[in-house]
Amino acid sequence: MRIGIRHKAIGNRRNFKAIAVALSTVLFAFCSAGEAQQPKKIPRIGYLSTRDPVSESPRSEAVRRGLHELSYIEGQNITIEYRYSEGKRERFAALAAELVRSKVDVIVVAGGDPAVREAMNATKIVPIVMSGGGLDPVEAGFVQSLARPGGNVTGITLLVLELGGKRLELLKEAVPKVARVAALYESTNPSSVVEVKEILPTAARALGLTILPWGVRAADEFERVFATQRERPDGLYVSTGALMNSNQNRIVTFAAKSRLPSMYGRREYVDNGGLMYYGADLAESYRRVAYYVDRILKGAKPADLPVEQPTKFEFMINLKTAKQIGLTIPPNVLARADRVIR
């Protein structure tokens, strides 16, 4: 009897072990299936623009192309949250805070210094990628150095202000008789004030030019500024900035009607009928914005990603506009253009 009972007990233990192993296998299979069904987290990019959707589209499309080249496809393996201030500086802070609350993984600031500053005020944690406008980022206090940014901000700088003297030089070469140049700028934008009050006058003196500052604070001031100037200029220099960029058509139309040779800090003006542009190769620069987004999404820290300066520049001339205002571009200047709109 004892031997039979012992065999029965051993058999029960073996059955229990077999059941336990089978149950564990089933549970593991369920867990594995559950893990396989868990949706993969899709990265979210916040895109803060100082413009409206239409005027921003060339830049945002260039960034999307850059992301696509790195295998990111919007709506499939990446989500982009767009916020547009439509040239209204007072909206920057609220839009930046809104992106932070939406828990984006990185914020691309498609605008100059004021927008970058508001994004920095909104978060010290979410990585911020600059797209290039405004003051030197070290001078502006955005990064500790170009080589070692040190905080949550990195990206590209387009040398927009630093190239102001070169733009005046090209305007003078294209229109040798020019003597007085109106500098249209956003008077509440610190970087634009530095450009028009400090950088341009220094370059102008060397070229024998006089700068006439035309400050504008809001969209409804353009017509008044255009109509109330005592001195008629021989040329027009348009600074960059949210307000200027959101009123491109208005500015280009004024220059054409006034038959003023014009120089711009954004190539979109020339695409829309402006006369000349000189600056960084924007398509190449905006592709580099995508590079920063990719590196950050893969774990790199903004503090360790050096800020890049442009290495390629472009000079554009719109010959249609030149003919419209009765201007003949000298052959030697025309030959230097990287792109000519005929």
C-alpha positions as CSV (number, residue, x, y, z in Angstrom):
1,M,0.0,0.0,0.0
2,R,2.7,2.4,0.9
3,I,4.5,1.8,-2.4
4,G,1.3,2.5,-4.4
5,I,0.7,5.7,-2.5
6,R,4.2,6.8,-3.1
7,H,4.0,6.2,-6.9
8,K,0.7,8.1,-7.0
9,A,2.3,11.1,-5.2
10,I,5.2,11.1,-7.6
11,G,2.8,10.9,-10.6
12,N,0.8,13.9,-9.2
13,R,3.9,16.0,-8.8
14,R,5.0,15.2,-12.4
15,N,1.5,16.1,-13.7
16,F,1.6,19.4,-11.7
17,K,5.0,20.2,-13.2
18,A,3.8,19.5,-16.7
19,I,0.7,21.6,-16.2
20,A,2.8,24.5,-14.7
21,V,5.2,24.3,-17.7
22,A,2.3,24.3,-20.2
23,L,0.6,27.2,-18.3
24,S,3.9,29.2,-18.4
25,T,4.3,28.6,-22.1
26,V,0.8,29.8,-22.8
27,L,1.2,32.9,-20.6
28,F,4.5,33.7,-22.3
29,A,2.9,33.4,-25.7
30,F,0.1,35.7,-24.6
31,C,2.6,38.2,-23.2
32,S,4.7,38.1,-26.4
33,A,1.6,38.5,-28.6
34,G,0.6,41.5,-26.4
35,E,4.0,43.1,-26.7
36,A,4.0,42.6,-30.5
37,Q,0.6,44.3,-30.7
38,Q,1.8,47.4,-28.7
39,P,1.9,50.3,-31.2
40,K,5.3,51.8,-31.7
41,K,5.6,55.4,-30.4
42,I,5.6,57.8,-33.3
43,P,7.9,60.8,-32.8
44,R,6.2,64.2,-32.6
45,I,7.8,67.3,-34.0
46,G,6.6,70.8,-33.0
47,Y,7.0,73.3,-35.8
48,L,6.8,76.9,-34.6
49,S,6.6,79.4,-37.5
50,T,6.6,83.1,-37.4
51,R,4.7,83.3,-40.7
52,D,1.4,82.1,-42.1
53,P,1.0,78.7,-43.7
54,V,1.3,80.1,-47.3
55,S,4.5,82.1,-46.9
56,E,6.0,79.4,-44.7
57,S,5.4,76.6,-47.2
58,P,8.8,76.9,-49.0
59,R,10.7,76.5,-45.8
60,S,8.5,73.8,-44.2
61,E,8.5,71.8,-47.5
62,A,12.3,71.9,-47.6
63,V,12.4,70.6,-44.0
64,R,9.9,67.8,-44.9
65,R,12.1,66.9,-47.9
66,G,15.1,66.7,-45.6
67,L,13.2,64.4,-43.2
68,H,12.0,62.3,-46.1
69,E,15.6,61.8,-47.2
70,L,16.3,60.4,-43.7
71,S,13.3,58.0,-44.0
72,Y,10.8,60.1,-42.0
73,I,7.4,60.3,-43.6
74,E,4.9,62.7,-42.1
75,G,1.7,60.8,-41.1
76,Q,3.4,57.4,-41.2
77,N,6.4,57.3,-38.9
78,I,6.5,60.9,-37.7
79,T,3.9,63.5,-36.7
80,I,4.4,67.3,-37.1
81,E,2.4,69.8,-35.1
82,Y,2.4,73.1,-36.9
83,R,1.8,76.5,-35.1
84,Y,1.8,79.8,-37.1
85,S,2.0,83.2,-35.5
86,E,1.2,84.9,-38.8
87,G,3.7,87.7,-38.2
88,K,2.3,88.5,-34.8
89,R,5.1,88.6,-32.2
90,E,2.7,88.6,-29.3
91,R,1.6,85.1,-30.2
92,F,5.0,83.4,-30.0
93,A,4.9,82.7,-26.3
94,A,1.4,81.1,-26.3
95,L,2.2,79.0,-29.4
96,A,5.5,77.8,-27.9
97,A,3.8,76.9,-24.6
98,E,1.1,75.0,-26.5
99,L,3.6,72.9,-28.3
100,V,5.3,72.0,-25.0
101,R,2.0,71.0,-23.5
102,S,1.3,68.7,-26.4
103,K,4.4,66.8,-25.4
104,V,6.4,67.0,-28.6
105,D,9.8,65.4,-28.8
106,V,11.6,68.3,-30.4
107,I,10.6,71.9,-31.4
108,V,11.8,73.3,-34.7
109,V,11.7,77.1,-34.6
110,A,11.1,78.5,-38.1
111,G,11.9,82.1,-37.3
112,G,14.4,84.5,-35.8
113,D,15.5,85.5,-32.3
114,P,12.2,86.4,-30.7
115,A,10.6,83.1,-31.5
116,V,13.7,81.2,-30.3
117,R,13.7,83.1,-27.1
118,E,10.0,82.4,-26.4
119,A,10.6,78.7,-27.1
120,M,13.4,78.7,-24.6
121,N,11.2,80.5,-22.1
122,A,8.6,77.8,-22.6
123,T,10.9,74.8,-21.9
124,K,14.4,74.0,-20.6
125,I,13.9,70.3,-21.4
126,V,12.4,69.8,-24.8
127,P,15.2,70.1,-27.5
128,I,14.9,73.2,-29.7
129,V,16.3,73.3,-33.2
130,M,16.9,76.8,-34.7
131,S,16.5,77.4,-38.4
132,G,18.9,80.2,-38.7
133,G,17.5,83.8,-38.6
134,G,18.7,86.7,-36.4
135,L,21.7,87.5,-34.3
136,D,24.7,85.3,-33.8
137,P,23.3,82.6,-31.4
138,V,26.2,83.1,-29.0
139,E,25.7,86.9,-28.8
140,A,22.0,86.3,-28.4
141,G,22.6,84.0,-25.5
142,F,21.0,81.0,-27.0
143,V,24.1,78.8,-26.8
144,Q,27.3,78.9,-24.9
145,S,29.4,78.4,-28.0
146,L,28.8,77.2,-31.6
147,A,30.9,74.1,-31.0
148,R,29.4,73.2,-27.6
149,P,25.9,74.7,-27.3
150,G,25.5,73.5,-23.7
151,G,21.7,73.7,-23.3
152,N,18.6,72.5,-25.0
153,V,19.1,74.6,-28.1
154,T,21.1,73.9,-31.3
155,G,20.6,74.1,-35.1
156,I,21.8,76.4,-37.8
157,T,22.6,80.1,-38.2
158,L,22.2,81.7,-41.6
159,L,24.5,84.8,-41.0
160,V,21.5,87.0,-42.1
161,L,22.9,90.1,-40.4
162,E,26.5,89.5,-41.1
163,L,25.8,89.4,-44.9
164,G,24.1,92.8,-44.9
165,G,27.2,94.6,-46.1
166,K,27.6,92.1,-49.0
167,R,24.0,92.7,-50.0
168,L,24.6,96.5,-50.1
169,E,27.7,95.9,-52.2
170,L,25.8,93.9,-54.8
171,L,23.0,96.4,-54.9
172,K,25.6,99.2,-55.6
173,E,27.2,97.1,-58.3
174,A,23.9,96.3,-59.9
175,V,22.7,99.9,-59.7
176,P,25.9,102.1,-59.8
177,K,23.9,105.4,-59.5
178,V,22.3,104.4,-56.2
179,A,23.2,106.8,-53.3
180,R,20.3,106.6,-50.8
181,V,19.0,103.2,-49.7
182,A,15.8,102.9,-47.7
183,A,16.2,100.1,-45.1
184,L,12.7,98.7,-44.3
185,Y,12.7,96.8,-41.0
186,E,10.7,95.7,-38.0
187,S,11.4,98.3,-35.4
188,T,10.5,96.1,-32.5
189,N,12.8,93.3,-33.6
190,P,16.1,93.7,-31.8
191,S,18.2,91.9,-34.4
192,S,16.7,94.0,-37.2
193,V,17.4,97.2,-35.2
194,V,21.1,96.1,-34.9
195,E,21.2,95.4,-38.6
196,V,19.8,98.7,-39.7
197,K,21.3,101.0,-37.1
198,E,24.7,99.4,-36.8
199,I,25.7,96.9,-39.5
200,L,24.3,98.6,-42.6
201,P,25.6,102.2,-41.8
202,T,29.1,100.9,-41.4
203,A,29.0,99.1,-44.7
204,A,27.2,102.0,-46.4
205,R,30.0,104.5,-45.5
206,A,32.6,102.4,-47.3
207,L,30.4,102.2,-50.4
208,G,29.4,105.9,-50.3
209,L,25.8,105.2,-49.5
210,T,23.3,106.7,-47.1
211,I,20.9,104.5,-45.2
212,L,17.4,105.8,-44.6
213,P,15.8,103.7,-41.8
214,W,12.1,102.9,-42.4
215,G,10.8,101.3,-39.2
216,V,7.5,99.4,-39.2
217,R,5.9,98.0,-36.0
218,A,2.6,96.5,-37.3
219,A,1.1,95.4,-40.6
220,D,-1.2,98.4,-40.8
221,E,1.8,100.8,-40.8
222,F,3.3,99.8,-44.2
223,E,1.2,102.2,-46.3
224,R,1.8,105.1,-44.0
225,V,5.6,104.5,-43.9
226,F,5.6,104.2,-47.7
227,A,3.7,107.4,-48.2
228,T,5.2,109.8,-45.7
229,Q,8.9,109.7,-46.4
230,R,10.4,113.1,-47.3
231,E,13.4,111.7,-49.2
232,R,12.9,109.5,-52.1
233,P,15.5,106.6,-52.0
234,D,17.3,105.2,-55.0
235,G,17.1,101.6,-53.7
236,L,15.3,99.5,-51.1
237,Y,16.9,97.1,-48.6
238,V,14.4,94.8,-46.8
239,S,15.5,93.3,-43.5
240,T,14.2,89.9,-42.4
241,G,11.8,89.3,-39.6
242,A,8.3,87.9,-38.9
243,L,6.5,91.1,-39.8
244,M,8.5,91.6,-43.0
245,N,8.2,88.0,-44.1
246,S,4.5,87.9,-43.6
247,N,4.0,91.0,-45.8
248,Q,6.2,90.0,-48.8
249,N,3.6,90.7,-51.5
250,R,2.9,94.1,-50.1
251,I,6.6,95.1,-50.0
252,V,7.3,93.6,-53.4
253,T,4.3,95.5,-54.9
254,F,5.5,98.8,-53.4
255,A,9.0,98.4,-54.8
256,A,7.6,97.6,-58.3
257,K,5.2,100.5,-58.3
258,S,7.9,102.9,-57.0
259,R,10.4,101.5,-59.5
260,L,12.9,100.9,-56.7
261,P,15.7,98.4,-57.2
262,S,15.4,96.1,-54.2
263,M,17.6,93.7,-52.2
264,Y,16.2,91.1,-49.8
265,G,17.4,88.8,-47.1
266,R,15.0,86.0,-48.1
267,R,14.9,84.3,-51.6
268,E,11.1,84.0,-51.5
269,Y,10.8,87.7,-52.2
270,V,12.6,87.2,-55.5
271,D,10.5,84.2,-56.4
272,N,7.5,86.5,-55.8
273,G,8.8,89.4,-57.9
274,G,11.5,91.1,-55.8
275,L,14.7,92.1,-57.7
276,M,17.7,90.5,-55.9
277,Y,18.6,88.2,-53.1
278,Y,21.9,87.2,-51.6
279,G,22.4,84.8,-48.7
280,A,22.7,81.3,-47.6
281,D,21.6,78.5,-49.8
282,L,18.3,78.0,-48.0
283,A,17.3,74.6,-49.5
284,E,20.6,73.2,-48.2
285,S,20.3,74.9,-44.8
286,Y,16.8,73.7,-44.2
287,R,17.8,70.1,-45.1
288,R,20.3,70.5,-42.3
289,V,17.4,71.2,-39.9
290,A,16.2,67.7,-40.6
291,Y,19.6,66.4,-39.8
292,Y,19.4,67.9,-36.3
293,V,15.9,66.5,-35.8
294,D,17.1,63.0,-36.8
295,R,20.1,63.1,-34.4
296,I,18.0,64.2,-31.5
297,L,15.3,61.6,-32.1
298,K,18.0,59.0,-32.1
299,G,19.3,60.1,-28.7
300,A,21.8,62.9,-29.3
301,K,21.6,65.9,-26.9
302,P,21.4,69.4,-28.3
303,A,24.1,70.4,-25.9
304,D,26.5,68.2,-27.8
305,L,25.5,69.1,-31.4
306,P,27.5,72.0,-32.8
307,V,25.6,74.9,-34.3
308,E,26.4,75.0,-38.1
309,Q,27.0,78.1,-40.2
310,P,26.2,78.0,-44.0
311,T,29.0,77.0,-46.4
312,K,27.0,77.6,-49.6
313,F,25.6,81.0,-50.7
314,E,23.4,82.1,-53.6
315,F,22.9,85.3,-55.5
316,M,19.5,85.6,-57.3
317,I,18.3,88.2,-59.8
318,N,14.8,88.5,-61.2
319,L,15.3,89.9,-64.7
320,K,11.5,90.2,-65.2
321,T,11.4,92.7,-62.4
322,A,14.5,94.5,-63.7
323,K,12.8,95.1,-67.0
324,Q,9.5,96.1,-65.3
325,I,11.3,98.9,-63.4
326,G,13.4,99.9,-66.4
327,L,16.7,98.7,-64.9
328,T,19.6,97.1,-66.9
329,I,21.7,94.8,-64.8
330,P,25.4,95.1,-65.8
331,P,26.7,91.9,-67.6
332,N,29.4,91.3,-65.0
333,V,26.8,91.3,-62.2
334,L,24.5,89.1,-64.1
335,A,27.3,86.6,-64.7
336,R,27.8,86.2,-61.0
337,A,24.2,85.2,-60.3
338,D,23.6,81.6,-59.3
339,R,20.0,81.8,-60.5
340,V,18.3,84.2,-62.9
341,I,14.6,84.5,-63.4
342,R,13.9,85.5,-67.0
